Amino acid sequence: MTAGDPTVEQASTVTSLSTYLVNLTLIAIIIYLIYKIFIQREPEIRVKREPSLPPMKKRDFTLEELKEFDGKSREDGRILVAVNGKVFDVTKGKMHYGPQGPYSVFAGRDASRGLATFSLENSNDQYDDLSDLQPHEMESVLEWEMQFKEKYDYVGRLLKPGESHNCYSDEETESAEAASKSKDD
């Protein structure tokens, strides 16, 4: 086989042609990917937002009163969770705290011990003063409390046994509602 041999020229032509086709295919794939990434964006999946409930008037809760705000017992589906003696409206986090959510065990309850010990086990229905928690567990409770303050509306206090309900003025409720609205914006 020499340079002028037709078989060598055919082999060279076939190699050139196959290299050309591979390069052309790679260029087509790259152009398609660029098109998909930058030009044709998938339509955003719209999450159906439930209408938000009006802000709750600030009040105090006994453990028994808190139980009715478990997302199932009330018609409005409102969900409250207590953390370190403070009660938060977590209704907008229904996917987490609602009946089908992973943290539904905390709905309508004091979640402090569960959050401190990273346990989803149902706590007892007695008031828990958290006095037996280790310092690192109490620190965890305080961190959770800060996260709840940033994300959810504070709606009142969890009462200790024998403690009486406080009366909150409309001014306090209005300022809580205004803070809630500015958080939503």
N, CA and C atoms as an extended XYZ file, in Angstrom:
555
Properties=species:S:1:pos:R:3:atomname:S:1:resname:S:1:resid:I:1 pbc="F F F"
N         0.833       -1.179        0.000 N   MET     1
C         0.000        0.000        0.000 CA  MET     1
C         0.878        1.243        0.000 C   MET     1
N         0.616        2.053       -0.953 N   THR     2
C         1.381        3.288       -1.096 CA  THR     2
C         0.438        4.470       -1.001 C   THR     2
N         1.047        5.626       -1.003 N   ALA     3
C         0.248        6.833       -0.834 CA  ALA     3
C        -0.747        7.030       -1.950 C   ALA     3
N        -0.470        6.571       -3.136 N   GLY     4
C        -1.386        6.731       -4.253 CA  GLY     4
C        -2.374        5.585       -4.337 C   GLY     4
N        -2.272        4.635       -3.456 N   ASP     5
C        -3.132        3.447       -3.451 CA  ASP     5
C        -4.565        3.841       -3.102 C   ASP     5
N        -5.559        3.378       -3.878 N   PRO     6
C        -6.954        3.743       -3.607 CA  PRO     6
C        -7.454        3.245       -2.258 C   PRO     6
N        -7.004        2.139       -1.726 N   THR     7
C        -7.482        1.642       -0.428 CA  THR     7
C        -7.028        2.543        0.707 C   THR     7
N        -5.843        3.070        0.632 N   VAL     8
C        -5.352        3.984        1.668 CA  VAL     8
C        -6.163        5.267        1.621 C   VAL     8
N        -6.436        5.742        0.417 N   GLU     9
C        -7.217        6.960        0.288 CA  GLU     9
C        -8.641        6.739        0.804 C   GLU     9
N        -9.208        5.574        0.565 N   GLN    10
C       -10.559        5.265        1.056 CA  GLN    10
C       -10.557        5.184        2.588 C   GLN    10
N        -9.551        4.546        3.152 N   ALA    11
C        -9.454        4.426        4.610 CA  ALA    11
C        -9.291        5.808        5.230 C   ALA    11
N        -8.492        6.640        4.629 N   SER    12
C        -8.274        7.992        5.127 CA  SER    12
C        -9.562        8.804        5.038 C   SER    12
N       -10.302        8.621        3.932 N   THR    13
C       -11.565        9.329        3.752 CA  THR    13
C       -12.597        8.866        4.779 C   THR    13
N       -12.653        7.566        5.044 N   VAL    14
C       -13.602        7.024        6.025 CA  VAL    14
C       -13.264        7.543        7.427 C   VAL    14
N       -11.995        7.576        7.764 N   THR    15
C       -11.576        8.085        9.070 CA  THR    15
C       -11.930        9.563        9.199 C   THR    15
N       -11.641       10.332        8.172 N   SER    16
C       -11.964       11.764        8.189 CA  SER    16
C       -13.471       11.973        8.317 C   SER    16
N       -14.226       11.188        7.572 N   LEU    17
C       -15.678       11.309        7.601 CA  LEU    17
C       -16.232       10.938        8.975 C   LEU    17
N       -15.737        9.870        9.570 N   SER    18
C       -16.232        9.453       10.895 CA  SER    18
C       -15.837       10.477       11.957 C   SER    18
N       -14.654       11.032       11.886 N   THR    19
C       -14.228       12.083       12.820 CA  THR    19
C       -15.127       13.305       12.655 C   THR    19
N       -15.422       13.673       11.411 N   TYR    20
C       -16.300       14.806       11.127 CA  TYR    20
C       -17.688       14.567       11.728 C   TYR    20
N       -18.240       13.356       11.560 N   LEU    21
C       -19.572       13.044       12.089 CA  LEU    21
C       -19.590       13.064       13.618 C   LEU    21
N       -18.542       12.536       14.245 N   VAL    22
C       -18.456       12.563       15.723 CA  VAL    22
C       -18.417       14.007       16.199 C   VAL    22
N       -17.583       14.831       15.575 N   ASN    23
C       -17.489       16.244       15.966 CA  ASN    23
C       -18.819       16.973       15.744 C   ASN    23
N       -19.465       16.685       14.648 N   LEU    24
C       -20.755       17.303       14.349 CA  LEU    24
C       -21.801       16.904       15.391 C   LEU    24
N       -21.797       15.644       15.781 N   THR    25
C       -22.729       15.153       16.804 CA  THR    25
C       -22.459       15.830       18.146 C   THR    25
N       -21.191       15.939       18.519 N   LEU    26
C       -20.838       16.603       19.786 CA  LEU    26
C       -21.256       18.073       19.768 C   LEU    26
N       -21.059       18.747       18.656 N   ILE    27
C       -21.475       20.153       18.545 CA  ILE    27
C       -22.995       20.259       18.676 C   ILE    27
N       -23.730       19.352       18.060 N   ALA    28
C       -25.195       19.363       18.150 CA  ALA    28
C       -25.645       19.153       19.594 C   ALA    28
N       -25.005       18.233       20.297 N   ILE    29
C       -25.358       17.976       21.703 CA  ILE    29
C       -25.073       19.206       22.551 C   ILE    29
N       -23.924       19.832       22.351 N   ILE    30
C       -23.571       21.030       23.122 CA  ILE    30
C       -24.571       22.154       22.846 C   ILE    30
N       -24.937       22.367       21.584 N   ILE    31
C       -25.918       23.411       21.246 CA  ILE    31
C       -27.261       23.104       21.903 C   ILE    31
N       -27.687       21.846       21.893 N   TYR    32
C       -28.951       21.455       22.514 CA  TYR    32
C       -28.913       21.728       24.017 C   TYR    32
N       -27.820       21.362       24.683 N   LEU    33
C       -27.708       21.589       26.122 CA  LEU    33
C       -27.703       23.073       26.460 C   LEU    33
N       -26.998       23.858       25.676 N   ILE    34
C       -26.998       25.307       25.899 CA  ILE    34
C       -28.410       25.854       25.735 C   ILE    34
N       -29.109       25.396       24.733 N   TYR    35
C       -30.498       25.816       24.517 CA  TYR    35
C       -31.354       25.464       25.729 C   TYR    35
N       -31.244       24.229       26.227 N   LYS    36
C       -32.061       23.790       27.363 CA  LYS    36
C       -31.725       24.570       28.637 C   LYS    36
N       -30.444       24.849       28.839 N   ILE    37
C       -30.026       25.518       30.069 CA  ILE    37
C       -30.365       27.000       30.056 C   ILE    37
N       -30.049       27.674       28.975 N   PHE    38
C       -30.160       29.130       28.979 CA  PHE    38
C       -31.394       29.694       28.293 C   PHE    38
N       -31.916       29.032       27.318 N   ILE    39
C       -33.008       29.614       26.548 CA  ILE    39
C       -34.358       29.023       26.936 C   ILE    39
N       -34.499       27.729       26.828 N   GLN    40
C       -35.781       27.105       27.136 CA  GLN    40
C       -35.774       26.645       28.586 C   GLN    40
N       -36.268       27.491       29.442 N   ARG    41
C       -36.362       27.119       30.854 CA  ARG    41
C       -37.690       26.430       31.089 C   ARG    41
N       -37.632       25.423       31.932 N   GLU    42
C       -38.863       24.716       32.279 CA  GLU    42
C       -39.767       25.695       33.016 C   GLU    42
N       -41.061       25.642       32.769 N   PRO    43
C       -41.952       26.527       33.529 CA  PRO    43
C       -41.849       26.195       35.013 C   PRO    43
N       -41.796       27.244       35.813 N   GLU    44
C       -41.676       27.034       37.251 CA  GLU    44
C       -42.911       26.323       37.772 C   GLU    44
N       -42.657       25.391       38.633 N   ILE    45
C       -43.770       24.678       39.245 CA  ILE    45
C       -44.365       25.598       40.298 C   ILE    45
N       -45.611       25.882       40.141 N   ARG    46
C       -46.274       26.784       41.071 CA  ARG    46
C       -46.868       25.985       42.220 C   ARG    46
N       -46.473       26.371       43.415 N   VAL    47
C       -46.986       25.720       44.597 CA  VAL    47
C       -48.288       26.404       44.982 C   VAL    47
N       -49.296       25.605       45.176 N   LYS    48
C       -50.589       26.152       45.552 CA  LYS    48
C       -50.493       26.643       46.996 C   LYS    48
N       -50.626       27.950       47.161 N   ARG    49
C       -50.565       28.529       48.501 CA  ARG    49
C       -51.959       28.610       49.076 C   ARG    49
N       -52.081       28.084       50.249 N   GLU    50
C       -53.359       28.204       50.938 CA  GLU    50
C       -53.483       29.625       51.454 C   GLU    50
N       -54.693       30.140       51.481 N   PRO    51
C       -54.842       31.490       52.017 CA  PRO    51
C       -54.406       31.505       53.481 C   PRO    51
N       -53.653       32.540       53.844 N   SER    52
C       -53.163       32.596       55.222 CA  SER    52
C       -54.288       33.031       56.156 C   SER    52
N       -54.204       32.535       57.356 N   LEU    53
C       -55.191       32.877       58.376 CA  LEU    53
C       -54.887       34.260       58.930 C   LEU    53
N       -55.891       34.948       59.417 N   PRO    54
C       -55.621       36.252       60.029 CA  PRO    54
C       -54.748       36.048       61.273 C   PRO    54
N       -53.930       37.037       61.599 N   PRO    55
C       -53.080       36.891       62.783 CA  PRO    55
C       -53.920       36.623       64.028 C   PRO    55
N       -53.371       35.845       64.887 N   MET    56
C       -54.061       35.464       66.113 CA  MET    56
C       -53.831       36.526       67.182 C   MET    56
N       -54.847       36.810       67.962 N   LYS    57
C       -54.674       37.747       69.076 CA  LYS    57
C       -53.773       37.098       70.112 C   LYS    57
N       -52.888       37.895       70.663 N   LYS    58
C       -51.942       37.398       71.647 CA  LYS    58
C       -52.694       36.979       72.907 C   LYS    58
N       -52.336       35.782       73.413 N   ARG    59
C       -52.961       35.280       74.631 CA  ARG    59
C       -52.075       34.214       75.259 C   ARG    59
N       -52.442       33.766       76.414 N   ASP    60
C       -51.710       32.714       77.104 CA  ASP    60
C       -52.459       31.395       76.942 C   ASP    60
N       -51.728       30.288       77.018 N   PHE    61
C       -52.306       28.963       76.799 CA  PHE    61
C       -51.891       28.005       77.907 C   PHE    61
N       -52.852       27.220       78.344 N   THR    62
C       -52.515       26.073       79.181 CA  THR    62
C       -52.180       24.936       78.215 C   THR    62
N       -51.604       23.869       78.727 N   LEU    63
C       -51.322       22.713       77.867 CA  LEU    63
C       -52.603       22.178       77.242 C   LEU    63
N       -53.672       22.186       78.017 N   GLU    64
C       -54.958       21.689       77.516 CA  GLU    64
C       -55.485       22.566       76.384 C   GLU    64
N       -55.368       23.884       76.524 N   GLU    65
C       -55.823       24.805       75.479 CA  GLU    65
C       -54.960       24.689       74.225 C   GLU    65
N       -53.684       24.441       74.413 N   LEU    66
C       -52.759       24.330       73.283 CA  LEU    66
C       -53.074       23.106       72.419 C   LEU    66
N       -53.567       22.038       73.045 N   LYS    67
C       -53.848       20.786       72.331 CA  LYS    67
C       -54.825       20.949       71.172 C   LYS    67
N       -55.754       21.882       71.282 N   GLU    68
C       -56.753       22.029       70.219 CA  GLU    68
C       -56.164       22.642       68.940 C   GLU    68
N       -54.938       23.150       69.016 N   PHE    69
C       -54.293       23.760       67.849 CA  PHE    69
C       -53.294       22.780       67.228 C   PHE    69
N       -53.777       21.586       66.931 N   ASP    70
C       -52.917       20.527       66.382 CA  ASP    70
C       -53.065       20.370       64.871 C   ASP    70
N       -53.835       21.259       64.241 N   GLY    71
C       -54.035       21.185       62.797 CA  GLY    71
C       -55.177       20.273       62.393 C   GLY    71
N       -55.762       19.539       63.359 N   LYS    72
C       -56.863       18.617       63.061 CA  LYS    72
C       -58.130       18.979       63.829 C   LYS    72
N       -57.982       19.439       65.046 N   SER    73
C       -59.131       19.643       65.926 CA  SER    73
C       -59.980       20.855       65.572 C   SER    73
N       -59.373       21.856       65.025 N   ARG    74
C       -60.093       23.087       64.703 CA  ARG    74
C       -60.407       23.148       63.211 C   ARG    74
N       -61.513       23.795       62.897 N   GLU    75
C       -61.933       23.922       61.506 CA  GLU    75
C       -60.937       24.731       60.674 C   GLU    75
N       -60.316       25.751       61.282 N   ASP    76
C       -59.385       26.594       60.521 CA  ASP    76
C       -58.026       25.932       60.305 C   ASP    76
N       -57.753       24.829       60.987 N   GLY    77
C       -56.506       24.095       60.789 CA  GLY    77
C       -55.281       24.763       61.379 C   GLY    77
N       -55.493       25.742       62.247 N   ARG    78
C       -54.358       26.468       62.833 CA  ARG    78
C       -53.506       25.515       63.670 C   ARG    78
N       -52.180       25.718       63.583 N   ILE    79
C       -51.237       24.871       64.312 CA  ILE    79
C       -50.346       25.753       65.171 C   ILE    79
N       -50.299       25.436       66.460 N   LEU    80
C       -49.431       26.142       67.396 CA  LEU    80
C       -48.438       25.156       68.000 C   LEU    80
N       -47.255       25.662       68.286 N   VAL    81
C       -46.208       24.862       68.928 CA  VAL    81
C       -45.570       25.741       70.000 C   VAL    81
N       -45.343       25.164       71.174 N   ALA    82
C       -44.664       25.883       72.242 CA  ALA    82
C       -43.201       25.468       72.282 C   ALA    82
N       -42.341       26.466       72.474 N   VAL    83
C       -40.908       26.229       72.629 CA  VAL    83
C       -40.418       27.129       73.751 C   VAL    83
N       -39.900       26.504       74.796 N   ASN    84
C       -39.333       27.235       75.937 CA  ASN    84
C       -40.320       28.241       76.539 C   ASN    84
N       -41.567       27.826       76.682 N   GLY    85
C       -42.577       28.665       77.323 CA  GLY    85
C       -43.224       29.689       76.409 C   GLY    85
N       -42.825       29.725       75.158 N   LYS    86
C       -43.413       30.664       74.200 CA  LYS    86
C       -44.198       29.877       73.160 C   LYS    86
N       -45.344       30.427       72.752 N   VAL    87
C       -46.210       29.740       71.801 CA  VAL    87
C       -46.124       30.457       70.457 C   VAL    87
N       -45.930       29.654       69.396 N   PHE    88
C       -45.772       30.183       68.043 CA  PHE    88
C       -46.830       29.592       67.128 C   PHE    88
N       -47.314       30.427       66.207 N   ASP    89
C       -48.256       29.971       65.191 CA  ASP    89
C       -47.440       29.458       64.014 C   ASP    89
N       -47.408       28.139       63.844 N   VAL    90
C       -46.602       27.511       62.787 CA  VAL    90
C       -47.472       27.030       61.629 C   VAL    90
N       -48.667       27.585       61.509 N   THR    91
C       -49.606       27.161       60.470 CA  THR    91
C       -48.993       27.264       59.079 C   THR    91
N       -48.204       28.309       58.831 N   LYS    92
C       -47.604       28.431       57.499 CA  LYS    92
C       -46.549       27.349       57.251 C   LYS    92
N       -46.146       26.649       58.270 N   GLY    93
C       -45.240       25.507       58.132 CA  GLY    93
C       -45.992       24.194       58.200 C   GLY    93
N       -47.229       24.206       57.692 N   LYS    94
C       -48.117       23.045       57.754 CA  LYS    94
C       -47.487       21.784       57.168 C   LYS    94
N       -46.670       21.953       56.130 N   MET    95
C       -46.047       20.777       55.523 CA  MET    95
C       -45.101       20.073       56.502 C   MET    95
N       -44.630       20.795       57.519 N   HIS    96
C       -43.758       20.196       58.526 CA  HIS    96
C       -44.523       19.771       59.773 C   HIS    96
N       -45.430       20.634       60.240 N   TYR    97
C       -46.110       20.420       61.514 CA  TYR    97
C       -47.542       19.931       61.379 C   TYR    97
N       -48.063       19.913       60.168 N   GLY    98
C       -49.434       19.465       59.938 CA  GLY    98
C       -49.587       17.967       60.130 C   GLY    98
N       -50.807       17.468       60.035 N   PRO    99
C       -51.090       16.054       60.295 CA  PRO    99
C       -50.228       15.068       59.502 C   PRO    99
N       -49.834       15.413       58.294 N   GLN   100
C       -49.004       14.503       57.486 CA  GLN   100
C       -47.516       14.861       57.551 C   GLN   100
N       -47.163       15.891       58.303 N   GLY   101
C       -45.777       16.364       58.338 CA  GLY   101
C       -44.887       15.543       59.253 C   GLY   101
N       -43.585       15.633       59.038 N   PRO   102
C       -42.648       14.854       59.838 CA  PRO   102
C       -42.586       15.281       61.303 C   PRO   102
N       -42.985       16.518       61.602 N   TYR   103
C       -42.957       17.004       62.981 CA  TYR   103
C       -44.365       17.185       63.553 C   TYR   103
N       -45.308       16.443       63.021 N   SER   104
C       -46.702       16.576       63.462 CA  SER   104
C       -46.868       16.248       64.946 C   SER   104
N       -45.956       15.482       65.505 N   VAL   105
C       -46.027       15.133       66.920 CA  VAL   105
C       -45.913       16.381       67.813 C   VAL   105
N       -45.324       17.467       67.273 N   PHE   106
C       -45.170       18.697       68.052 CA  PHE   106
C       -46.386       19.618       67.953 C   PHE   106
N       -47.285       19.371       67.023 N   ALA   107
C       -48.439       20.246       66.807 CA  ALA   107
C       -49.353       20.245       68.026 C   ALA   107
N       -49.648       21.432       68.523 N   GLY   108
C       -50.522       21.566       69.690 CA  GLY   108
C       -49.856       21.130       70.985 C   GLY   108
N       -48.546       21.135       71.012 N   ARG   109
C       -47.813       20.662       72.202 CA  ARG   109
C       -46.611       21.559       72.509 C   ARG   109
N       -45.993       21.250       73.639 N   ASP   110
C       -44.718       21.865       73.992 CA  ASP   110
C       -43.631       20.995       73.376 C   ASP   110
N       -42.919       21.537       72.406 N   ALA   111
C       -41.906       20.772       71.669 CA  ALA   111
C       -40.513       20.912       72.271 C   ALA   111
N       -40.367       21.621       73.355 N   SER   112
C       -39.050       21.950       73.906 CA  SER   112
C       -38.175       20.729       74.149 C   SER   112
N       -38.674       19.760       74.885 N   ARG   113
C       -37.864       18.585       75.203 CA  ARG   113
C       -37.523       17.795       73.931 C   ARG   113
N       -38.471       17.629       73.061 N   GLY   114
C       -38.217       16.901       71.819 CA  GLY   114
C       -37.150       17.573       70.977 C   GLY   114
N       -37.195       18.907       70.903 N   LEU   115
C       -36.194       19.630       70.130 CA  LEU   115
C       -34.825       19.584       70.811 C   LEU   115
N       -34.830       19.604       72.138 N   ALA   116
C       -33.570       19.572       72.892 CA  ALA   116
C       -32.874       18.228       72.765 C   ALA   116
N       -33.665       17.166       72.743 N   THR   117
C       -33.090       15.817       72.737 CA  THR   117
C       -33.118       15.177       71.356 C   THR   117
N       -33.587       15.925       70.363 N   PHE   118
C       -33.698       15.418       68.983 CA  PHE   118
C       -34.525       14.138       68.941 C   PHE   118
N       -35.637       14.170       69.667 N   SER   119
C       -36.511       13.007       69.732 CA  SER   119
C       -37.908       13.405       69.277 C   SER   119
N       -38.484       12.588       68.415 N   LEU   120
C       -39.849       12.836       67.957 CA  LEU   120
C       -40.865       12.030       68.749 C   LEU   120
N       -40.415       11.403       69.791 N   GLU   121
C       -41.335       10.601       70.600 CA  GLU   121
C       -42.314       11.515       71.308 C   GLU   121
N       -43.533       11.020       71.413 N   ASN   122
C       -44.581       11.786       72.067 CA  ASN   122
C       -44.215       12.027       73.526 C   ASN   122
N       -44.241       13.286       73.930 N   SER   123
C       -43.949       13.602       75.327 CA  SER   123
C       -45.214       13.414       76.150 C   SER   123
N       -45.042       13.425       77.461 N   ASN   124
C       -46.235       13.295       78.300 CA  ASN   124
C       -47.018       14.601       78.267 C   ASN   124
N       -48.194       14.572       78.792 N   ASP   125
C       -49.066       15.743       78.725 CA  ASP   125
C       -48.982       16.606       79.981 C   ASP   125
N       -47.898       16.495       80.701 N   GLN   126
C       -47.672       17.303       81.892 CA  GLN   126
C       -46.774       18.486       81.543 C   GLN   126
N       -46.878       19.546       82.324 N   TYR   127
C       -45.990       20.688       82.114 CA  TYR   127
C       -44.556       20.244       82.368 C   TYR   127
N       -43.656       20.630       81.505 N   ASP   128
C       -42.248       20.236       81.595 CA  ASP   128
C       -41.413       21.484       81.845 C   ASP   128
N       -40.795       21.573       83.032 N   ASP   129
C       -40.002       22.768       83.336 CA  ASP   129
C       -38.580       22.700       82.778 C   ASP   129
N       -38.219       21.587       82.178 N   LEU   130
C       -36.933       21.393       81.503 CA  LEU   130
C       -35.738       21.481       82.448 C   LEU   130
N       -35.986       21.412       83.765 N   SER   131
C       -34.909       21.591       84.743 CA  SER   131
C       -33.874       20.472       84.714 C   SER   131
N       -34.219       19.324       84.164 N   ASP   132
C       -33.267       18.216       84.137 CA  ASP   132
C       -32.461       18.137       82.838 C   ASP   132
N       -32.630       19.117       81.966 N   LEU   133
C       -31.868       19.111       80.718 CA  LEU   133
C       -30.401       19.451       80.978 C   LEU   133
N       -29.546       18.841       80.186 N   GLN   134
C       -28.110       19.149       80.240 CA  GLN   134
C       -27.883       20.543       79.629 C   GLN   134
N       -26.783       21.202       79.986 N   PRO   135
C       -26.534       22.547       79.431 CA  PRO   135
C       -26.555       22.591       77.896 C   PRO   135
N       -25.981       21.598       77.229 N   HIS   136
C       -25.989       21.614       75.763 CA  HIS   136
C       -27.401       21.414       75.213 C   HIS   136
N       -28.251       20.682       75.948 N   GLU   137
C       -29.639       20.504       75.517 CA  GLU   137
C       -30.421       21.799       75.702 C   GLU   137
N       -30.165       22.498       76.798 N   MET   138
C       -30.850       23.768       77.028 CA  MET   138
C       -30.411       24.797       75.987 C   MET   138
N       -29.140       24.756       75.613 N   GLU   139
C       -28.638       25.641       74.560 CA  GLU   139
C       -29.353       25.349       73.244 C   GLU   139
N       -29.608       24.083       72.987 N   SER   140
C       -30.327       23.685       71.779 CA  SER   140
C       -31.752       24.243       71.796 C   SER   140
N       -32.406       24.180       72.943 N   VAL   141
C       -33.760       24.728       73.068 CA  VAL   141
C       -33.750       26.226       72.759 C   VAL   141
N       -32.761       26.938       73.286 N   LEU   142
C       -32.677       28.380       73.050 CA  LEU   142
C       -32.429       28.687       71.567 C   LEU   142
N       -31.632       27.862       70.906 N   GLU   143
C       -31.407       28.046       69.472 CA  GLU   143
C       -32.700       27.807       68.690 C   GLU   143
N       -33.441       26.771       69.072 N   TRP   144
C       -34.725       26.502       68.406 CA  TRP   144
C       -35.693       27.660       68.634 C   TRP   144
N       -35.712       28.178       69.847 N   GLU   145
C       -36.596       29.305       70.158 CA  GLU   145
C       -36.283       30.491       69.249 C   GLU   145
N       -34.995       30.775       69.038 N   MET   146
C       -34.605       31.875       68.162 CA  MET   146
C       -35.059       31.614       66.724 C   MET   146
N       -34.934       30.389       66.262 N   GLN   147
C       -35.371       30.062       64.909 CA  GLN   147
C       -36.880       30.231       64.756 C   GLN   147
N       -37.624       29.805       65.768 N   PHE   148
C       -39.077       29.967       65.716 CA  PHE   148
C       -39.443       31.448       65.727 C   PHE   148
N       -38.746       32.266       66.528 N   LYS   149
C       -39.021       33.706       66.584 CA  LYS   149
C       -38.814       34.352       65.219 C   LYS   149
N       -37.777       33.908       64.505 N   GLU   150
C       -37.475       34.492       63.203 CA  GLU   150
C       -38.471       34.061       62.129 C   GLU   150
N       -38.981       32.857       62.232 N   LYS   151
C       -39.782       32.293       61.150 CA  LYS   151
C       -41.299       32.371       61.377 C   LYS   151
N       -41.729       32.283       62.635 N   TYR   152
C       -43.160       32.192       62.931 CA  TYR   152
C       -43.614       33.318       63.849 C   TYR   152
N       -44.931       33.511       63.890 N   ASP   153
C       -45.514       34.545       64.738 CA  ASP   153
C       -45.621       34.069       66.179 C   ASP   153
N       -45.163       34.921       67.085 N   TYR   154
C       -45.294       34.672       68.520 CA  TYR   154
C       -46.715       35.038       68.919 C   TYR   154
N       -47.448       34.097       69.529 N   VAL   155
C       -48.853       34.363       69.850 CA  VAL   155
C       -49.153       34.315       71.346 C   VAL   155
N       -48.187       34.013       72.177 N   GLY   156
C       -48.436       34.030       73.611 CA  GLY   156
C       -47.483       33.144       74.397 C   GLY   156
N       -47.854       32.957       75.648 N   ARG   157
C       -47.022       32.165       76.558 CA  ARG   157
C       -47.699       30.845       76.890 C   ARG   157
N       -46.886       29.859       77.226 N   LEU   158
C       -47.391       28.598       77.749 CA  LEU   158
C       -47.380       28.733       79.266 C   LEU   158
N       -48.551       28.578       79.858 N   LEU   159
C       -48.682       28.786       81.296 CA  LEU   159
C       -48.203       27.580       82.096 C   LEU   159
N       -47.566       27.886       83.215 N   LYS   160
C       -47.191       26.841       84.168 CA  LYS   160
C       -48.449       26.482       84.951 C   LYS   160
N       -48.491       25.291       85.544 N   PRO   161
C       -49.667       24.931       86.342 CA  PRO   161
C       -49.904       25.960       87.460 C   PRO   161
N       -51.127       26.393       87.596 N   GLY   162
C       -51.502       27.360       88.622 CA  GLY   162
C       -51.317       28.807       88.205 C   GLY   162
N       -50.655       29.048       87.097 N   GLU   163
C       -50.458       30.401       86.603 CA  GLU   163
C       -51.732       30.875       85.926 C   GLU   163
N       -52.047       32.161       86.065 N   SER   164
C       -53.284       32.668       85.463 CA  SER   164
C       -52.997       33.378       84.144 C   SER   164
N       -54.052       33.464       83.346 N   HIS   165
C       -53.957       34.106       82.037 CA  HIS   165
C       -53.748       35.606       82.201 C   HIS   165
N       -52.924       36.175       81.334 N   ASN   166
C       -52.748       37.624       81.282 CA  ASN   166
C       -53.725       38.196       80.278 C   ASN   166
N       -54.083       39.450       80.467 N   CYS   167
C       -54.886       40.156       79.472 CA  CYS   167
C       -53.927       41.004       78.661 C   CYS   167
N       -53.975       40.855       77.346 N   TYR   168
C       -53.115       41.629       76.468 CA  TYR   168
C       -53.943       42.717       75.821 C   TYR   168
N       -53.356       43.888       75.712 N   SER   169
C       -54.075       45.019       75.121 CA  SER   169
C       -54.162       44.854       73.614 C   SER   169
N       -55.080       45.601       73.021 N   ASP   170
C       -55.220       45.586       71.565 CA  ASP   170
C       -53.971       46.151       70.899 C   ASP   170
N       -53.268       47.078       71.600 N   GLU   171
C       -52.043       47.650       71.052 CA  GLU   171
C       -50.997       46.563       70.830 C   GLU   171
N       -50.851       45.677       71.816 N   GLU   172
C       -49.878       44.587       71.678 CA  GLU   172
C       -50.254       43.669       70.521 C   GLU   172
N       -51.548       43.404       70.401 N   THR   173
C       -52.010       42.552       69.310 CA  THR   173
C       -51.787       43.232       67.971 C   THR   173
N       -52.095       44.547       67.891 N   GLU   174
C       -51.909       45.278       66.642 CA  GLU   174
C       -50.438       45.338       66.251 C   GLU   174
N       -49.552       45.542       67.229 N   SER   175
C       -48.126       45.600       66.890 CA  SER   175
C       -47.638       44.229       66.444 C   SER   175
N       -48.187       43.154       67.020 N   ALA   176
C       -47.827       41.800       66.586 CA  ALA   176
C       -48.331       41.553       65.157 C   ALA   176
N       -49.534       42.057       64.849 N   GLU   177
C       -50.090       41.896       63.501 CA  GLU   177
C       -49.243       42.675       62.488 C   GLU   177
N       -48.823       43.891       62.848 N   ALA   178
C       -48.000       44.694       61.952 CA  ALA   178
C       -46.667       44.022       61.699 C   ALA   178
N       -46.082       43.460       62.747 N   ALA   179
C       -44.805       42.742       62.585 CA  ALA   179
C       -45.010       41.530       61.676 C   ALA   179
N       -46.151       40.868       61.821 N   SER   180
C       -46.445       39.708       61.005 CA  SER   180
C       -46.559       40.098       59.542 C   SER   180
N       -47.253       41.215       59.265 N   LYS   181
C       -47.430       41.666       57.885 CA  LYS   181
C       -46.103       42.047       57.259 C   LYS   181
N       -45.240       42.735       58.030 N   SER   182
C       -43.950       43.129       57.469 CA  SER   182
C       -43.069       41.908       57.228 C   SER   182
N       -43.234       40.851       58.012 N   LYS   183
C       -42.488       39.615       57.810 CA  LYS   183
C       -42.910       38.926       56.536 C   LYS   183
N       -44.214       39.000       56.201 N   ASP   184
C       -44.744       38.365       55.004 CA  ASP   184
C       -44.336       39.099       53.725 C   ASP   184
N       -44.102       40.416       53.820 N   ASP   185
C       -43.763       41.226       52.631 CA  ASP   185
C       -42.365       41.026       52.173 C   ASP   185
